[in-house]
Amino acid sequence: MRRMIIEQDIRPLSEFRSGVASFIKQVHDTKRPLVITQHGKGVGVLLDVGEFEAMQDKIELLEDIQTSISQLEAGSAVSHKNAREEVLQRLEL
């Protein structure tokens, strides 16, 4: 996801309502999120679908890495050699 440009990527809800199509096009073309405000406070974020999916993939990967680190720290990790042997045994069944 590209870095926001504050002047272009934060809009009030009233402005968003009147120009929804143009803001959707902006988000799609720039790949930057659009923050929607109401009474001066952020109430929503509009993202390009591809950018949202990429963000979800990154979050999932980071969660997997954190799980792995926790397992290593707890001493419950399996060595590469043992993991390989387990996988090969399961494939033989």
ZAMARGU-4260 file (C-alpha; in steps of 0.2 Angstrom, whole numbers, plus 5000, padded with zeros to 4 digits):
<rodrens>
0) 5000/5000/5000 | 5007/5017/4995 | 5009/5031/5008 | 4995/5043/5011 | 4995/5061/5005
5) 4986/5070/5019 | 4979/5084/5008 | 4972/5071/4995 | 4968/5056/5005 | 4957/5063/5020
10) 4940/5068/5015 | 4924/5073/5025 | 4909/5061/5023 | 4899/5075/5015 | 4912/5077/5001
15) 4913/5058/5000 | 4894/5056/4998 | 4893/5068/4983 | 4908/5061/4974 | 4908/5042/4978
20) 4913/5037/4960 | 4928/5049/4959 | 4934/5044/4976 | 4933/5025/4971 | 4943/5029/4955
25) 4956/5039/4965 | 4958/5024/4977 | 4959/5012/4963 | 4972/5023/4952 | 4983/5028/4967
30) 4982/5012/4977 | 4982/5024/4992 | 4969/5022/5006 | 4956/5036/5008 | 4951/5041/5026
35) 4933/5047/5028 | 4930/5059/5042 | 4914/5065/5051 | 4914/5080/5063 | 4933/5080/5061
40) 4936/5062/5066 | 4941/5047/5056 | 4926/5035/5054 | 4931/5024/5039 | 4944/5020/5027
45) 4941/5015/5008 | 4954/5003/5001 | 4957/4996/4984 | 4952/4978/4984 | 4970/4972/4978
50) 4978/4982/4991 | 4966/4975/5005 | 4970/4957/4999 | 4989/4961/4999 | 4987/4968/5017
55) 4977/4953/5023 | 4991/4941/5016 | 5004/4951/5025 | 4995/4950/5041 | 4993/4931/5039
60) 5011/4929/5036 | 5016/4940/5051 | 5004/4930/5062 | 5013/4914/5056 | 5030/4921/5059
65) 5024/4926/5077 | 5017/4908/5080 | 5034/4901/5074 | 5044/4913/5086 | 5033/4908/5100
70) 5035/4890/5097 | 5054/4892/5096 | 5054/4901/5112 | 5043/4888/5121 | 5055/4874/5115
75) 5041/4866/5105 | 5049/4868/5088 | 5053/4853/5077 | 5070/4852/5068 | 5070/4853/5049
80) 5076/4835/5048 | 5062/4829/5059 | 5049/4839/5051 | 5055/4833/5034 | 5055/4815/5040
85) 5037/4817/5047 | 5031/4825/5030 | 5038/4811/5020 | 5031/4797/5031 | 5014/4805/5029
90) 5016/4806/5010 | 5019/4787/5010 | 5002/4783/5018
</rodrens>
